[in-house]
């Protein structure tokens, strides 16, 4: 798995849950039948990265600004 793709996918999980309030199982369906535990793990990874790396928060803010104009 390529790290930049995993990072992007996990950000999608995070935004889908936090901004759109989509259930974990529904997010999993959208992403090729991923299990809800996979989605939860990805979201937790992003939350951890937000707390440790300011670039992650900047990336998410940039994406949200583009999506939710």
Protein Blocks (a to p, Z undefined) as FASTA:
>chain_A
ZZklmmmmmmmmmmmmmmnopafklmmmmngoiafklmmmmmmmmmmmmmmmmklmmmmm
mmmmmmmZZ
